[in-house]
């Protein structure tokens, strides 16, 4: 199989990932933070080691500001529902994933307002101006994607962060489509919260998310329960990470994430980024030459996009194209990609798009074979 659905989850994983999970089952199978015997201590050490790795990778203030959650979607919910109160206003972009828009639609029932800023592809100044225009007296937060999961368009999050800081409002970023590929450095980025999944560009496994906090404001809790600390109290601990990590952590996925972060560091994030852009630009150039194909964005570059691509064949449903590619052993995704707002913004809400995305493990011959099969279709 030629796997080009890496925007949904990367596959294959680094060689050490399976071994790390296997070792965790055998040697660190006890609950972390719940016992003083050797295996429980090893489990706790494994979790702390990954927390340190993630803090260093993203420039977090310290390891305790790295929160492990069940998914990136949970991380986003923790932020939005932990910060916003009745009467607050939040600004989002018109390219958001449902992980952002659906929680806000639910919060709107509680009197929380949100408005949408239009993203101008390849034009950071106009995009920031759109966010500035949406500011209100009761704006509490800007929360936006770093890059569209459907079209790969990057938002100028460093500039938006400066806008938020100048106006004294919080800034949160959904880094689901950029973590591991694009530069994300909290020592430079004026973001209060970033949310990520382990299973995409960080080369971990499903069932784990990250919430990295970059301020000292206490988030209201969305989930409460056992943390292994202060067990005599009926109230949630007030310190991180325990306050936001109720229940048993997914130690196996945490072990896998640590290997994923190590893999990226060993290969280098910049090298992975260059490799993926070389492949996606090869695909873009070939598709652009075919009059029967439709592209929706400018040619991807590291400054303005992440390395993924949406396209269609004229007068052919996107799911039909994906099915034909699938029969030839090429895995892609078609449809709306859980991002209805992004497709409405791009005028593809009825057709959806076919999406391809390479990974560090994709090679040139696989892209050439994909293009050959697409030409036949």
Secondary structure, 3 states (H helix, E strand, C coil): CEECECCCCCCCCCHHHHHHHHHHHHHCCCCCCCCCCHHHHHHHHHHHHHHHHHHHHHCCCCHHHEEEECCHHHHHHHHHHHHCCCCCEEEEECCCCHHHHHHHHHHHCCCCEEEEECCCCCCHHHHHHHHHHCCCCCEEEEEEECECCCCCEECCHHHHHHHHHHCCCEEEEECCCCCCCCCCCCCCCCCCEEEEECCCCCCCCCCCEEEEECCCCCCCCCCCCCCCCCCCCCCCCCCCCHHHCCCCCCHHHHHHHHHHHHHHHHHCHHHHHHHHHHHHHHHHHHHHCCCCEEECCCCCCCCCECCEEEEEECCCCHHHHHHHHHHCCEECEEECCCCHHHHHHHCCCCCCEEEEECCCCCCHHHHHHHHHHHHHC
